[in-house]
Amino acid sequence: MSGVEHVAAEEDTMITKEYDLEDRLLDYAAQIIRLAESLPQTRAGNHVAGQLLRSGTSPLPNHGEAQAAESRKDFIHKLSICLTELKESRRWLRLTRRVPLVEALQPVDSVLKETDELIRIFAASVRTAKSRSLSVGR
């Protein structure tokens, strides 16, 4: 799954930039790891870090599984797993921010923003795949 992203450039012109969702998920997983490593070595910090590492790094390999899906139903299921894990990550990130478990909130906000964008991408992909599945079944 690759796509096109429109990036605003100087003087209100638009530049079209190719992006690869796998690379974006790889960058996201790296951000999650760096954030988890920055959490305090306390019971709460270790717990949240572990949960965040599991849910936040999961979309990368599950996206690979979706690309190798054996059927449309399997594809939808594996994309849905990515979406579920991203939503769980958003909750752990919000908790990290609410406590707060870190002094500088900007890195958490940055990862939260990317999480929300990825959720929108995967939600749209699941909707599209489901609607195509229904139209094929008719």
N, C-alpha and C positions, 0 to 999 in steps of 0.2 A: 504494500500500500504506500504509494508515494503520492504527492500532490503538489499543488502550487499554492504558494503563500504570497499575498500582495503586501508589499512593504512600502510605506509612505517614504518618499524621498524629498529632497529639497524642492521648493517651489511647487508644492502640491502635485507633482507627477508621481505616478505609481511605477514601481519596479516589480516585476514578477520574478520570484525566486523559487526554484525547485527545492523541496525538502523531502526527506525520506523519514517516514514515521519510525522506522527502526532506529535511525540515528537519534531522533528526538527522544525516543524511549530510553536509549542508551545514556543520553545526557541527563535525562530525568532520574534514572537509577543512580547515576553518579552523584547528582545533587542530593538525593535521599541518603546515600551512604555518607557523604560529607556532613550532612546535617545530623544524622544519627551519631556519628563519631564525635560531634561537638556537644552532645547532651551530657549533663553531669553524671558522674559515676556514683549515683545514688540508687536506691531501690526503684524510685519512680522513674528516674532518668533511664536506667537500664531496661526497665519494663517497656517504656514507650519506645525506646530505641529499637528493641527487638521486634516489637509489633510493626513499627514503621519500616524497618528493614524488610520484613516479610511481605507486607502489603505493597510497599513502594517499589520494590525490585521485581515483583511478580509480573507486572504487565509486559516487561521486555520478553521473557521467555514464552509467556502465553500468547503474545502477538506472533511469535515464531510458530507456535503450535497452530494458531489460526491460519497462517499462511500455508501450512501443510495439511489442512483439514481434509478429511476424506469425503465429506458431503457438505451441502449447504447448511444442514442442521448442525453438524459438528462445527462448522465455521462460526455460525451464530452463537453457539454455546461458548466457544473459546473467546470470541470477542466480548461476550457478556461477562466472562470471568475477568477479563482486563478491566471492564467498566466497574465491576463490583470491587475489585482490589483498589482501583483509583478512588472510589468513593470512601472506602475504609481509610485509605491514606489521608484523605482530606480531613476525616474526623480526628485522626491522631495528630495531624498538623495543627488543627484548631485547638486541640487540648494542649499541645506544646506551647502555643501562643497564649492561651488563657491562663496557664499556671503562673507565670511563664517559666519554662525550663531553660531558656537561654536569655542572655542579657540583651543581645542585639536581635531585634525582631525582623529586621529587613531580610535576612536569608530565609526565614520561615515564610514571610509574605511572598517572596519571590517564588518559592517552591509551591506555595498555595495557589498562586496565579497560574503557574504551569499546570498544576493538578486540575484546576477548573477548566483550562483550555483543553487538556487531554480528555477530560470527562465529556466535554461537548463533542469532541471529535469521535470518540467511541460510541457515544449515545446516538449520534447521527449515523454512524456506520451500522450499528445494530438495527436501527429503524429502517435504513435502506435495504439491508440484507433481508430483513423480515418481509418488507413489502415486495421485494423481488421474488422471494420464496412463495408468497401468496399468489403473485401474478403468474408464476410458472406452474403452480398447482391447479390453475383453472382450466 
